[in-house]
Amino acid sequence: MEKRLFLGDEAIAQAAIDAGLSGVYSYPGTPSTEITEYIQHSAAAQEKGIHSRWCTNEKTAMETALGMSYAGKRSLCCMKHVGLNVAADCFMNAAMSGIHGGMIIVTADDPSMHSSQNEQDNRMYGKFAMLPVFEPSSQQEAYDMVYEGFDFSEKLGYPVLLRITTRMAHSRAGVATRPPLPQHPMNCPADGRQRYILLPALARQRYKKLLAAQDDMIACSEASAYNRYFDAPNKKTGIITTGIAFNYLSENYPDGFEHPVLKICHYPLPLRQLRELAESCDEILVFEEGAPLVEEQLKGLLGKGIKVRGRLDGTLRRDGELTPDLVGKALGKEIHSFYAVPEVVEQRPPALCQGCGHRDLYEALNEVLQEYNDPKVFSDIGCYTLGALPPFRAIDSCIDMGASITMAKGASDAGVHPAIAVIGDSTFTHSGMTGLLDCVNENSPVTIVISDNETTAMTGGQDSAGTGRIEAICEGIGVAPEHIRTVIPLKKNQEEMKRLLRDEIDYPGVSVVIPRRECIQTLTRKKKKAK
């Protein structure tokens, strides 16, 4: 075994390469982005011909990964936690169809919302779909779970959900790698039509199989090396930890655990070990990163006589990520924090880069909208969301990918004028195109601004699916060509941009304005590379 220093994301990527991966399918989203980027830049992956292009959105990524699995090859699908909402239709139904080649779905959750609009815990999705979930407590476990997970997926016949969090994704540790395996040959399932055509009569049969598989899944969890019981003398409290929370507990007990500990990193919950812990202890204390998923299930699984403490009873706060200090306080330890932020340090909010085309757009848009009574600007997920902050304060909403166009349409239907949508080029192709079709079908008086910086800038400058095709897409959807307007967002073109915006706002139908200028960060990198 070779030992290498890896981010959690990199450990996952290397394990997939070593396990005989044939394709990774993803849409960039922090904290999952580095998994696909690592594979894209890996010489071994290139030599093996592993497919690693970015997809248009998470739904297309998961469906394509399922298609590769159908052909008997191993596929990896990666996304941040909210991306699984987009891919949920395929995810839930892949639990019905099952898989052929091994398939691992990585969800990178973001407790404390470091770069997200919510902190949902996607272990809930695993429970909802009744699929096995892995949650590594270390970079080594992340590697091992992926390396072994493809084989586990194939033997079980179902996809595996691997849930990591921001700290696991973006912290480093030494990882011992394993010998690389060859890719599977193409081999489509002999019973494909019975499994992959989810007509009601067939789907009912598949659902019965999924239900019947639950006992096997629990048995695998109970036998899993990733679920481990540590005995200790003080039986007053039994402790359950999941995933990275095990590290935070371990930091509070450098010389060994004082109380019995059940470490859970493989779901469904291991019932035998849970009952063993409950029978030997007076109360249970649960440390889990994210939602109180385990805590909520314990009383139902163990009976009402057991006292359970955690996020639900206030022992731990309900929101935000865990830390070693929070775990220590819940254990009743005296905590001495040596890393508090001094009061003299001023918090610095994020801001649009100097030289960014979004800046010029918002300056022009703000000036134009002063001429109207109560205008509303519905924005979206991307760098341009920072238009909500000073000095621009230019937008009124940011809910989810693609919602700018549909919210603007809904507000317009309610009588709002002007109703403006501001969306980026990558977000537009991700999930804005269908909203534009709704607008076209009713010729809604909505002005859609597609601020095109020719990349997926917010996550580091990955390829954007619509680069060079935005006008053609809009025209193909049905926007009148004379109301698809482009402009270069620069100070010298400010009057032209204001005139275009004014003209299209006053037009009583669907119009699209495309301010287009390459992201200043990707442009700078290109110039440095050229030198």
Solvent accessible surface area in square Angstrom, and as a share of the most:
residue,aa,sasa,rsa
1,M,179,0.80
2,E,107,0.48
3,K,144,0.61
4,R,91,0.33
5,L,118,0.59
6,F,6,0.03
7,L,24,0.12
8,G,0,0.00
9,D,0,0.00
10,E,30,0.14
11,A,0,0.00
12,I,0,0.00
13,A,0,0.00
14,Q,17,0.08
15,A,0,0.00
16,A,0,0.00
17,I,1,0.01
18,D,9,0.05
19,A,0,0.00
20,G,0,0.00
21,L,0,0.00
22,S,6,0.04
23,G,0,0.00
24,V,0,0.00
25,Y,11,0.04
26,S,1,0.01
27,Y,16,0.06
28,P,6,0.03
29,G,5,0.05
30,T,43,0.25
31,P,0,0.00
32,S,3,0.02
33,T,6,0.04
34,E,53,0.24
35,I,0,0.00
36,T,1,0.01
37,E,46,0.21
38,Y,44,0.17
39,I,2,0.01
40,Q,43,0.19
41,H,143,0.64
42,S,17,0.11
43,A,80,0.62
44,A,42,0.32
45,A,2,0.02
46,Q,120,0.53
47,E,155,0.69
48,K,70,0.30
49,G,59,0.56
50,I,13,0.06
51,H,82,0.36
52,S,22,0.14
53,R,164,0.60
54,W,35,0.12
55,C,22,0.13
56,T,42,0.24
57,N,19,0.10
58,E,10,0.05
59,K,72,0.31
60,T,52,0.30
61,A,0,0.00
62,M,0,0.00
63,E,69,0.31
64,T,63,0.37
65,A,0,0.00
66,L,29,0.14
67,G,40,0.38
68,M,39,0.17
69,S,0,0.00
70,Y,75,0.29
71,A,21,0.16
72,G,6,0.05
73,K,54,0.23
74,R,13,0.05
75,S,0,0.00
76,L,0,0.00
77,C,0,0.00
78,C,1,0.01
79,M,0,0.00
80,K,24,0.10
81,H,0,0.00
82,V,23,0.13
83,G,2,0.02
84,L,0,0.00
85,N,67,0.34
86,V,49,0.28
87,A,0,0.00
88,A,18,0.14
89,D,88,0.46
90,C,13,0.08
91,F,1,0.00
92,M,49,0.22
93,N,66,0.34
94,A,1,0.00
95,A,1,0.00
96,M,35,0.16
97,S,4,0.02
98,G,0,0.00
99,I,5,0.02
100,H,51,0.23
101,G,1,0.01
102,G,0,0.00
103,M,0,0.00
104,I,3,0.01
105,I,0,0.00
106,V,0,0.00
107,T,0,0.00
108,A,0,0.00
109,D,1,0.00
110,D,1,0.00
111,P,4,0.03
112,S,38,0.25
113,M,91,0.40
114,H,99,0.44
115,S,56,0.36
116,S,23,0.15
117,Q,73,0.33
118,N,51,0.26
119,E,45,0.20
120,Q,45,0.20
121,D,8,0.04
122,N,1,0.01
123,R,2,0.01
124,M,77,0.34
125,Y,39,0.15
126,G,0,0.00
127,K,111,0.47
128,F,140,0.58
129,A,3,0.02
130,M,48,0.22
131,L,5,0.03
132,P,1,0.00
133,V,3,0.01
134,F,8,0.03
135,E,4,0.02
136,P,3,0.02
137,S,5,0.03
138,S,35,0.22
139,Q,12,0.05
140,Q,52,0.23
141,E,26,0.12
142,A,0,0.00
143,Y,0,0.00
144,D,23,0.12
145,M,0,0.00
146,V,0,0.00
147,Y,25,0.09
148,E,68,0.30
149,G,0,0.00
150,F,0,0.00
151,D,59,0.31
152,F,38,0.16
153,S,0,0.00
154,E,46,0.21
155,K,165,0.70
156,L,34,0.17
157,G,21,0.20
158,Y,12,0.05
159,P,0,0.00
160,V,1,0.00
161,L,0,0.00
162,L,1,0.01
163,R,1,0.01
164,I,3,0.01
165,T,5,0.03
166,T,16,0.09
167,R,110,0.40
168,M,3,0.01
169,A,0,0.00
170,H,69,0.31
171,S,47,0.31
172,R,129,0.47
173,A,35,0.27
174,G,32,0.31
175,V,0,0.00
176,A,21,0.16
177,T,11,0.07
178,R,61,0.22
179,P,95,0.59
180,P,90,0.56
181,L,67,0.34
182,P,109,0.69
183,Q,53,0.24
184,H,57,0.25
185,P,106,0.67
186,M,143,0.64
187,N,85,0.44
188,C,69,0.41
189,P,14,0.09
190,A,119,0.92
191,D,66,0.34
192,G,4,0.04
193,R,191,0.70
194,Q,106,0.47
195,R,29,0.10
196,Y,49,0.19
197,I,75,0.38
198,L,61,0.30
199,L,111,0.55
200,P,87,0.55
201,A,59,0.46
202,L,32,0.16
203,A,17,0.13
204,R,150,0.55
205,Q,98,0.44
206,R,24,0.09
207,Y,96,0.37
208,K,141,0.60
209,K,112,0.47
210,L,3,0.02
211,L,82,0.41
212,A,76,0.59
213,A,16,0.12
214,Q,32,0.14
215,D,108,0.56
216,D,85,0.44
217,M,1,0.00
218,I,44,0.22
219,A,54,0.42
220,C,44,0.27
221,S,0,0.00
222,E,39,0.18
223,A,88,0.68
224,S,16,0.10
225,A,93,0.72
226,Y,26,0.10
227,N,9,0.05
228,R,141,0.51
229,Y,53,0.20
230,F,39,0.16
231,D,98,0.51
232,A,8,0.06
233,P,119,0.75
234,N,52,0.27
235,K,72,0.30
236,K,124,0.53
237,T,9,0.05
238,G,0,0.00
239,I,0,0.00
240,I,1,0.00
241,T,0,0.00
242,T,0,0.00
243,G,0,0.00
244,I,14,0.07
245,A,0,0.00
246,F,32,0.13
247,N,50,0.26
248,Y,20,0.08
249,L,0,0.00
250,S,36,0.23
251,E,109,0.49
252,N,21,0.11
253,Y,21,0.08
254,P,112,0.71
255,D,146,0.76
256,G,46,0.45
257,F,41,0.17
258,E,78,0.35
259,H,22,0.10
260,P,0,0.00
261,V,0,0.00
262,L,0,0.00
263,K,12,0.05
264,I,0,0.00
265,C,0,0.00
266,H,7,0.03
267,Y,11,0.04
268,P,36,0.22
269,L,8,0.04
270,P,0,0.00
271,L,36,0.18
272,R,130,0.48
273,Q,11,0.05
274,L,1,0.01
275,R,110,0.40
276,E,78,0.35
277,L,1,0.00
278,A,15,0.12
279,E,147,0.66
280,S,45,0.29
281,C,10,0.06
282,D,107,0.55
283,E,14,0.06
284,I,1,0.00
285,L,1,0.00
286,V,1,0.01
287,F,0,0.00
288,E,1,0.01
289,E,0,0.00
290,G,10,0.10
291,A,15,0.12
292,P,0,0.00
293,L,8,0.04
294,V,0,0.00
295,E,9,0.04
296,E,94,0.42
297,Q,42,0.19
298,L,0,0.00
299,K,101,0.43
300,G,74,0.71
301,L,56,0.28
302,L,39,0.19
303,G,33,0.32
304,K,189,0.80
305,G,85,0.81
306,I,19,0.10
307,K,116,0.49
308,V,16,0.09
309,R,52,0.19
310,G,0,0.00
311,R,8,0.03
312,L,93,0.46
313,D,79,0.41
314,G,59,0.56
315,T,39,0.23
316,L,7,0.03
317,R,125,0.46
318,R,125,0.45
319,D,90,0.46
320,G,5,0.05
321,E,11,0.05
322,L,4,0.02
323,T,51,0.29
324,P,42,0.27
325,D,54,0.28
326,L,42,0.21
327,V,0,0.00
328,G,0,0.00
329,K,126,0.53
330,A,14,0.11
331,L,35,0.18
332,G,68,0.65
333,K,72,0.31
334,E,141,0.63
335,I,45,0.23
336,H,118,0.53
337,S,70,0.45
338,F,164,0.68
339,Y,197,0.75
340,A,80,0.62
341,V,98,0.56
342,P,78,0.49
343,E,181,0.81
344,V,134,0.77
345,V,80,0.46
346,E,152,0.68
347,Q,140,0.62
348,R,225,0.82
349,P,91,0.57
350,P,90,0.57
351,A,70,0.54
352,L,9,0.05
353,C,53,0.32
354,Q,141,0.63
355,G,38,0.36
356,C,16,0.10
357,G,11,0.10
358,H,5,0.02
359,R,41,0.15
360,D,8,0.04
361,L,0,0.00
362,Y,0,0.00
363,E,58,0.26
364,A,0,0.00
365,L,0,0.00
366,N,42,0.22
367,E,80,0.36
368,V,0,0.00
369,L,15,0.07
370,Q,148,0.66
371,E,101,0.45
372,Y,46,0.18
373,N,137,0.70
374,D,91,0.47
375,P,31,0.20
376,K,67,0.28
377,V,4,0.02
378,F,21,0.09
379,S,1,0.01
380,D,0,0.00
381,I,25,0.13
382,G,9,0.08
383,C,32,0.19
384,Y,7,0.03
385,T,35,0.20
386,L,45,0.22
387,G,0,0.00
388,A,40,0.31
389,L,59,0.29
390,P,78,0.49
391,P,107,0.67
392,F,19,0.08
393,R,170,0.62
394,A,9,0.07
395,I,23,0.12
396,D,81,0.42
397,S,18,0.12
398,C,39,0.24
399,I,95,0.48
400,D,67,0.34
401,M,40,0.18
402,G,5,0.05
403,A,11,0.08
404,S,0,0.00
405,I,0,0.00
406,T,62,0.36
407,M,71,0.32
408,A,0,0.00
409,K,20,0.08
410,G,40,0.38
411,A,17,0.13
412,S,13,0.08
413,D,92,0.48
414,A,89,0.69
415,G,62,0.60
416,V,47,0.27
417,H,89,0.40
418,P,3,0.02
419,A,2,0.01
420,I,1,0.00
421,A,0,0.00
422,V,0,0.00
423,I,0,0.00
424,G,5,0.05
425,D,2,0.01
426,S,8,0.05
427,T,7,0.04
428,F,0,0.00
429,T,6,0.03
430,H,3,0.01
431,S,37,0.24
432,G,0,0.00
433,M,61,0.27
434,T,103,0.60
435,G,4,0.04
436,L,0,0.00
437,L,78,0.39
438,D,68,0.35
439,C,0,0.00
440,V,32,0.18
441,N,108,0.55
442,E,117,0.52
443,N,81,0.41
444,S,3,0.02
445,P,59,0.37
446,V,1,0.00
447,T,5,0.03
448,I,0,0.00
449,V,0,0.00
450,I,0,0.00
451,S,4,0.02
452,D,3,0.01
453,N,15,0.08
454,E,65,0.29
455,T,8,0.05
456,T,12,0.07
457,A,22,0.17
458,M,101,0.45
459,T,22,0.13
460,G,43,0.41
461,G,25,0.24
462,Q,9,0.04
463,D,95,0.49
464,S,10,0.06
465,A,41,0.32
466,G,1,0.01
467,T,57,0.33
468,G,70,0.67
469,R,135,0.49
470,I,0,0.00
471,E,56,0.25
472,A,69,0.53
473,I,38,0.19
474,C,0,0.00
475,E,91,0.41
476,G,70,0.68
477,I,36,0.18
478,G,42,0.41
479,V,4,0.02
480,A,35,0.27
481,P,80,0.50
482,E,113,0.51
483,H,32,0.14
484,I,23,0.12
485,R,59,0.22
486,T,63,0.37
487,V,9,0.05
488,I,93,0.47
489,P,3,0.02
490,L,57,0.28
491,K,129,0.55
492,K,168,0.71
493,N,27,0.14
494,Q,22,0.10
495,E,122,0.55
496,E,70,0.31
497,M,0,0.00
498,K,24,0.10
499,R,114,0.42
500,L,6,0.03
501,L,0,0.00
502,R,72,0.26
503,D,64,0.33
504,E,3,0.01
505,I,3,0.02
506,D,83,0.43
507,Y,59,0.23
508,P,106,0.67
509,G,1,0.01
510,V,7,0.04
511,S,0,0.00
512,V,0,0.00
513,V,0,0.00
514,I,0,0.00
515,P,2,0.01
516,R,56,0.20
517,R,50,0.18
518,E,36,0.16
519,C,17,0.10
520,I,48,0.24
521,Q,85,0.38
522,T,15,0.08
523,L,59,0.29
524,T,55,0.32
525,R,115,0.42
526,K,121,0.51
527,K,118,0.50
528,K,144,0.61
529,K,183,0.78
530,A,93,0.72
531,K,211,0.90
